[in-house]
Amino acid sequence: MKSSIAKRVLVAAAAGLISFSAVAQDKATSLDDLLSKVKQSKIAESKEHKQREDEFRRQKANQQSLLKKAKDTRTAEEQRSAELEKKYQEQEVAVDQKRQQLDERMGSLKELFGHMSSSAADLRANIGSSLVSAQYPGRTEFIDGLLAKMSTATKLPTIEEIERLWFEIQRETVESGKVVKFNATVIKPSGEKAEQEVVRVGNFNLVSNGKYLEMNNAYKMAELIRQPDAKFQGMAESLQASTSGFSAFGVDPTGPTGGSYLKAMINSPDLVERWHQGGIVGYIISAVGIFAMLLAIFRLIVLTGVGAKVNAQLRSATPNTNNPLGRVLAVAEENKGVDGETLELKMEEAVLKERPAIESGLNLLKIIAMVAPLLGLLGTVTGMIITFQAITIFGAGEPRAMAGGISSALITTVLGLIVAIPTVLMHTVVNGRAKRVLHILEEQSAGIVAENAERK
């Protein structure tokens, strides 16, 4: 009450200030005029105060009415809540009674429906990856609807649905052992769609026009981007062209589980692709290996020719300067009258002059044989660095991200050994030819020196 009176006093004071300011703004011409205007403002102010008080009384009465209405609504809702709670308890008891009655009437059928639900779930999983669905699409919709109905406590499958489930199980079993032909839409690797004849080999493979097919999750058939060897494609063409009897065919044994073996086999890289996996280090090793082979073959040809000329010189008494032995013998002919020590030095000098040309390329082949494995080790380290970077980015749970680095690491090691082993063998062969020629030169030189010593 005190707060209400205080509010009214404040309102009156504010109104007085407003009226006083209005009077001050309206300039008076005399004191009487000013007094008159003050009286007029007081009359207007009292009238305004009265209007405000009346408005306050009306709002107070309205608030009392709204409060009473809210209390009545709360009371009604509390009564309604009590009635609903009572009704809920009664219905809950009735539902329990109905459930007990349903269990009593179902008896052994409840166990039967449990087995049906399990069988339907297993069939749904098999149909999802079965190649039979390529020929008979739409079977999953029926199974999904039956599972949804049997998962509720208020619906039971009909006799027709039970018979349909039994039929689908039998059809899946029977069709898995058949080789049949049917027309369907096949997606080409280019993305084009073509209507063509498809051969289904049980639940193992789908082929069409000599090409192996795969089925995606939408039961669409598409040609594999990479096909097996031509031998297997030829078998597929023969199978599609045959009408009776037996025909050889390459079957994927993992077909019923998704054809993982066929995909892994056709996705395995060939020799060229494996070579490219070696990367830059692999290319360098290959170039070094090619150079080593060319050098070894060239030196082998040269030394074979030199050896043939040396053999011809051995059968001839006249020195011929077109071969190392002839040039060494020519030096002996030129120094017939010298003493034994001088002749020996001359002959050793002549043999030393021939040695670089005969042993040319041998050291380079030896170096390549030692460097090739080191280059392979370099590629291995580089590949492992790439692998660890992939593990850092993608984690250890993504094997495909690490496959590139591991392939590079292994392939470069293999390339290094492939280059080193033949290079060592070729170096041994070429070195043997060179040593044979040098042995003949040294043997003939020693013989000439010994013969000259005997003459002296």
C-alpha positions in Angstrom: 0.0 0.0 0.0 2.8 2.4 0.9 4.6 1.6 -2.3 1.4 2.4 -4.2 1.0 5.8 -2.5 4.7 6.6 -3.2 4.2 5.8 -6.9 1.2 8.2 -7.1 3.2 11.0 -5.4 6.0 10.5 -7.9 3.5 10.6 -10.8 1.9 13.8 -9.4 5.3 15.4 -9.0 6.2 14.6 -12.5 2.9 15.9 -13.8 3.5 19.2 -11.8 6.9 19.6 -13.3 5.6 19.0 -16.8 2.7 21.5 -16.2 5.1 24.1 -14.7 7.4 23.8 -17.6 4.5 24.3 -19.9 3.4 27.4 -18.1 6.9 28.7 -18.1 7.2 28.2 -21.8 3.8 30.0 -22.3 4.9 33.5 -21.5 2.5 35.6 -19.4 1.9 39.3 -20.0 1.1 40.2 -16.4 0.9 38.7 -12.9 -2.9 38.3 -13.1 -2.4 36.5 -16.4 0.3 34.3 -14.8 -2.1 33.4 -11.8 -4.9 32.5 -14.2 -2.7 30.2 -16.2 -1.5 28.5 -13.1 -5.1 27.8 -12.0 -5.9 26.4 -15.4 -2.9 24.1 -15.3 -3.9 22.8 -11.8 -7.5 22.1 -13.0 -6.1 20.2 -16.1 -3.6 18.3 -13.8 -6.3 17.2 -11.4 -8.5 16.0 -14.2 -5.6 14.0 -15.6 -4.8 12.5 -12.2 -8.4 11.3 -11.9 -8.3 9.7 -15.3 -5.2 7.8 -14.3 -6.7 6.6 -11.0 -9.7 5.3 -12.9 -7.4 3.5 -15.3 -5.5 1.9 -12.3 -8.8 0.7 -10.7 -9.9 -0.9 -14.0 -6.6 -2.7 -14.5 -6.7 -3.9 -10.9 -10.1 -5.4 -11.4 -9.0 -7.0 -14.6 -5.9 -8.5 -12.9 -8.1 -10.1 -10.3 -10.2 -11.6 -13.0 -7.2 -13.0 -14.8 -5.8 -14.4 -11.6 -9.1 -16.2 -10.8 -9.3 -17.6 -14.3 -5.7 -18.9 -14.1 -6.4 -20.6 -10.7 -9.6 -22.2 -12.2 -7.6 -23.5 -15.2 -4.9 -25.0 -12.9 -7.5 -26.7 -10.9 -9.1 -28.2 -14.0 -5.8 -29.4 -15.4 -4.9 -31.0 -12.1 -8.2 -32.9 -12.1 -7.6 -33.9 -15.8 -4.1 -35.1 -14.9 -5.4 -37.2 -12.1 -8.0 -38.8 -14.4 -5.4 -39.5 -17.1 -3.0 -41.1 -14.6 -5.8 -43.3 -13.4 -6.8 -44.2 -17.0 -3.1 -44.9 -17.8 -2.8 -47.3 -14.9 -6.0 -49.1 -15.9 -4.8 -49.4 -19.6 -1.4 -50.6 -18.5 -3.0 -53.4 -16.5 -5.1 -54.2 -19.6 -2.1 -54.3 -21.9 -0.3 -56.7 -19.5 -3.4 -58.9 -19.6 -3.6 -58.8 -23.4 0.1 -59.7 -23.6 -0.3 -62.6 -21.3 -3.3 -63.7 -23.3 -1.3 -63.4 -26.6 1.6 -65.4 -25.2 -0.8 -68.2 -24.1 -2.5 -68.3 -27.5 0.7 -68.2 -29.5 2.3 -71.1 -27.5 4.9 -72.8 -29.6 4.3 -70.4 -32.5 6.4 -67.8 -30.6 9.5 -70.0 -31.0 8.6 -70.6 -34.6 8.4 -66.9 -35.3 11.8 -66.5 -33.6 13.4 -69.0 -35.9 11.7 -67.2 -38.9 13.1 -63.9 -37.9 16.6 -65.4 -37.7 16.2 -67.2 -41.0 14.9 -64.0 -42.7 17.9 -62.0 -41.3 20.3 -64.6 -42.6 18.6 -64.6 -46.0 18.7 -60.8 -46.1 22.5 -60.9 -45.6 23.0 -63.5 -48.3 20.8 -61.8 -50.8 22.6 -58.5 -50.3 25.8 -60.0 -51.8 24.3 -62.7 -54.0 24.8 -62.6 -57.7 21.4 -64.2 -58.1 20.0 -60.8 -57.2 21.3 -59.5 -60.5 18.8 -61.8 -62.2 16.0 -61.4 -59.6 16.2 -57.9 -58.2 13.7 -56.6 -55.6 13.9 -59.5 -53.2 15.3 -57.4 -50.4 12.2 -55.2 -50.2 10.1 -58.2 -49.2 12.6 -59.4 -46.6 12.9 -55.9 -45.1 9.2 -55.6 -44.8 8.8 -59.0 -43.2 11.6 -58.2 -40.7 10.0 -54.9 -39.8 6.6 -56.6 -39.2 8.1 -59.4 -37.1 10.1 -57.0 -35.0 6.8 -55.5 -33.7 4.7 -57.0 -30.9 1.4 -56.2 -32.5 1.7 -57.8 -36.0 2.3 -61.3 -37.2 3.3 -62.6 -40.6 0.6 -64.1 -42.8 0.6 -67.5 -44.3 1.5 -66.0 -47.7 4.5 -64.2 -46.3 5.7 -67.4 -44.6 5.4 -69.4 -47.8 7.2 -66.6 -49.7 10.1 -66.7 -47.2 10.4 -70.4 -47.7 10.3 -70.0 -51.5 13.1 -67.3 -51.5 15.3 -69.6 -49.4 14.8 -72.5 -51.8 15.2 -70.3 -54.8 18.5 -68.9 -53.5 19.8 -72.4 -52.9 18.7 -73.8 -56.3 19.8 -70.8 -58.4 23.3 -70.9 -56.8 23.9 -74.2 -58.6 22.8 -73.1 -62.1 24.5 -71.6 -65.1 21.9 -69.4 -66.8 21.7 -66.7 -69.4 19.5 -63.6 -69.2 19.4 -60.1 -70.7 20.3 -57.2 -68.5 21.8 -53.7 -68.6 25.6 -53.7 -68.4 27.6 -50.5 -67.6 30.8 -50.2 -69.7 34.0 -48.8 -68.3 33.3 -45.6 -70.3 30.0 -45.2 -68.4 27.8 -46.2 -71.3 24.9 -48.6 -70.7 24.2 -51.5 -73.0 21.5 -54.1 -73.1 23.2 -57.5 -73.6 23.2 -61.1 -72.7 24.7 -62.0 -69.4 25.8 -65.5 -68.2 25.6 -66.2 -64.5 27.7 -69.0 -63.2 25.9 -70.0 -60.1 26.7 -67.5 -57.4 30.4 -67.2 -58.4 30.7 -65.1 -61.6 28.9 -62.9 -64.1 30.3 -62.7 -67.6 29.1 -61.0 -70.8 30.7 -60.9 -74.3 33.9 -62.5 -72.9 34.2 -59.8 -70.1 33.9 -60.5 -66.4 31.3 -58.3 -64.6 30.8 -57.1 -61.0 27.6 -56.2 -59.2 27.5 -53.0 -57.0 25.3 -52.3 -54.0 22.5 -51.1 -56.2 22.4 -54.5 -58.1 23.8 -52.8 -61.2 26.2 -54.9 -63.3 29.4 -53.3 -64.7 32.4 -54.6 -66.6 35.6 -54.8 -64.5 38.0 -52.0 -65.5 40.8 -54.5 -65.5 40.0 -58.0 -66.9 41.8 -61.3 -66.2 44.2 -62.8 -68.7 43.1 -63.4 -72.3 42.9 -67.2 -71.6 40.1 -66.6 -69.1 38.3 -64.2 -71.3 38.4 -66.8 -74.1 36.8 -69.3 -71.6 34.1 -66.8 -70.9 33.3 -66.4 -74.6 33.2 -70.2 -75.1 30.9 -70.6 -72.1 28.5 -68.0 -73.4 28.5 -69.5 -76.9 27.9 -73.1 -75.7 24.4 -74.5 -75.5 25.1 -77.9 -73.8 27.9 -80.1 -72.5 30.9 -79.0 -70.5 33.0 -75.9 -71.0 36.2 -74.9 -69.2 35.8 -71.7 -67.2 37.8 -69.7 -64.7 35.6 -69.6 -61.5 36.3 -67.2 -58.7 35.9 -69.3 -55.5 35.2 -66.2 -53.4 32.2 -65.1 -55.6 29.6 -65.7 -52.9 31.5 -63.5 -50.5 32.0 -60.6 -52.9 34.6 -61.9 -55.4 37.6 -60.7 -53.4 40.0 -63.1 -55.0 39.2 -62.1 -58.6 39.5 -58.4 -57.7 42.8 -59.0 -56.0 44.1 -61.0 -58.9 43.3 -58.4 -61.6 44.4 -55.6 -59.4 47.9 -57.1 -59.0 50.3 -54.9 -61.0 52.2 -56.5 -63.9 56.0 -56.2 -64.4 55.8 -52.8 -66.1 53.6 -51.3 -63.3 55.9 -52.8 -60.7 58.8 -51.2 -62.4 57.1 -47.8 -62.4 56.5 -48.2 -58.6 60.2 -47.9 -58.1 60.0 -44.2 -58.9 63.0 -42.0 -59.8 65.5 -44.3 -58.0 64.1 -47.3 -59.9 64.6 -45.5 -63.2 68.2 -44.6 -62.3 68.9 -48.2 -61.4 67.4 -49.4 -64.6 69.4 -46.9 -66.7 72.6 -47.9 -64.9 71.8 -51.6 -65.5 71.1 -51.1 -69.2 74.4 -49.2 -69.6 76.2 -52.0 -67.7 74.7 -54.7 -70.0 75.5 -52.7 -73.2 79.1 -52.1 -72.0 79.6 -55.7 -71.0 78.2 -57.0 -74.3 80.4 -54.5 -76.3 83.5 -55.4 -74.4 82.7 -59.1 -74.8 82.4 -58.7 -78.5 85.6 -56.7 -78.7 87.6 -59.2 -76.7 86.2 -62.1 -78.7 87.4 -60.4 -81.8 90.8 -59.7 -80.2 91.1 -63.2 -79.0 90.4 -64.6 -82.5 93.1 -62.3 -84.0 95.5 -63.4 -81.2 94.8 -67.0 -82.0 95.4 -66.4 -85.7 98.7 -64.7 -84.8 99.8 -67.7 -82.8 99.5 -69.8 -85.9 101.5 -67.3 -88.0 105.2 -66.6 -87.9 105.0 -63.1 -89.3 103.9 -60.4 -86.8 100.7 -58.5 -87.7 100.0 -55.2 -86.0 96.2 -55.6 -86.1 96.3 -57.5 -82.8 98.1 -57.0 -79.4 100.2 -60.1 -79.8 101.4 -59.0 -83.3 102.4 -55.6 -81.9 104.3 -57.3 -79.1 106.1 -59.6 -81.5 106.9 -56.7 -83.7 108.7 -55.0 -80.8 110.8 -58.2 -80.4 111.7 -58.2 -84.1 112.8 -54.6 -83.9 115.1 -55.3 -80.9 116.8 -58.6 -81.9 120.3 -57.4 -81.4 119.9 -55.9 -77.9 120.9 -57.6 -74.6 118.5 -59.7 -72.6 117.6 -57.1 -70.0 116.9 -54.5 -72.5 114.7 -56.9 -74.5 112.9 -57.9 -71.4 112.1 -54.2 -70.5 111.0 -53.6 -74.1 108.7 -56.6 -74.0 107.2 -55.6 -70.6 106.7 -52.1 -71.9 104.9 -53.4 -75.0 102.6 -55.6 -72.9 101.8 -52.7 -70.5 100.8 -50.6 -73.5 98.3 -53.2 -74.6 96.8 -53.8 -71.1 94.6 -50.7 -70.8 92.9 -51.4 -74.1 92.3 -55.0 -73.2 91.0 -54.2 -69.6 88.9 -51.2 -70.7 85.5 -51.1 -69.0 86.3 -53.8 -66.4 86.6 -51.4 -63.5 83.4 -49.6 -64.5 81.5 -52.9 -64.5 82.8 -53.7 -61.1 81.8 -50.3 -59.8 78.3 -50.7 -61.2 78.0 -54.1 -59.6 78.8 -52.5 -56.2 76.7 -49.3 -56.7 73.5 -51.0 -57.9 72.6 -52.6 -54.5 73.5 -49.3 -52.8 71.0 -47.5 -55.1 68.4 -50.1 -54.2 69.1 -49.4 -50.5 68.6 -45.7 -51.2 65.3 -46.4 -52.8 64.3 -48.6 -49.8 65.1 -45.8 -47.4 63.2 -43.3 -49.5 60.2 -45.6 -49.7 60.1 -46.1 -46.0 60.3 -42.3 -45.5 57.2 -42.0 -47.7 55.5 -44.8 -45.7 56.1 -43.1 -42.4 54.8 -39.8 -43.8 51.6 -41.6 -44.8 51.3 -43.1 -41.3 51.7 -39.7 -39.8 49.0 -38.2 -42.0 46.5 -41.1 -42.2 47.4 -43.3 -39.3 48.3 -47.0 -39.3 44.7 -48.1 -40.1 44.8 -47.0 -43.8 47.0 -49.6 -45.6 46.4 -48.2 -49.1 48.0 -44.9 -48.1 51.1 -46.8 -47.1 51.1 -49.2 -50.1 52.9 -46.7 -52.4 55.9 -46.2 -50.1 56.2 -49.9 -49.3 56.1 -50.8 -53.0 58.8 -48.3 -53.8 60.9 -49.6 -51.0 60.7 -53.2 -52.1 60.9 -52.7 -55.9 64.1 -50.6 -55.7 65.8 -53.3 -53.7 64.8 -55.9 -56.2 65.9 -53.7 -59.1 69.3 -53.1 -57.5 69.8 -56.9 -57.1 68.6 -57.6 -60.6 71.2 -55.1 -62.0 74.0 -56.2 -59.6 73.8 -60.0 -60.1 74.0 -60.0 -64.0 76.7 -57.3 -63.9 78.9 -59.4 -61.6 78.4 -62.4 -63.9 79.2 -60.3 -67.0 82.2 -58.8 -65.3 83.5 -62.3 -64.6 83.1 -63.4 -68.2 84.6 -60.2 -69.7 87.5 -60.3 -67.2 88.2 -63.9 -68.1 88.5 -63.1 -71.7 90.8 -60.1 -71.0 93.0 -62.2 -68.7 93.3 -64.9 -71.3 94.6 -62.4 -73.9 97.0 -60.9 -71.4 98.2 -64.3 -70.3 99.0 -65.1 -74.0 100.9 -61.8 -74.3 102.9 -62.4 -71.2 103.6 -66.0 -72.1 104.8 -65.1 -75.6 106.9 -62.2 -74.2 108.5 -64.4 -71.6 109.2 -67.1 -74.2 110.9 -64.6 -76.6 113.1 -63.2 -73.7 114.1 -66.8 -72.6 114.9 -67.7 -76.3 117.0 -64.6 -76.6 118.9 -65.4 -73.4 119.6 -68.9 -74.7 121.1 -67.5 -77.9 123.4 -65.2 -76.0 
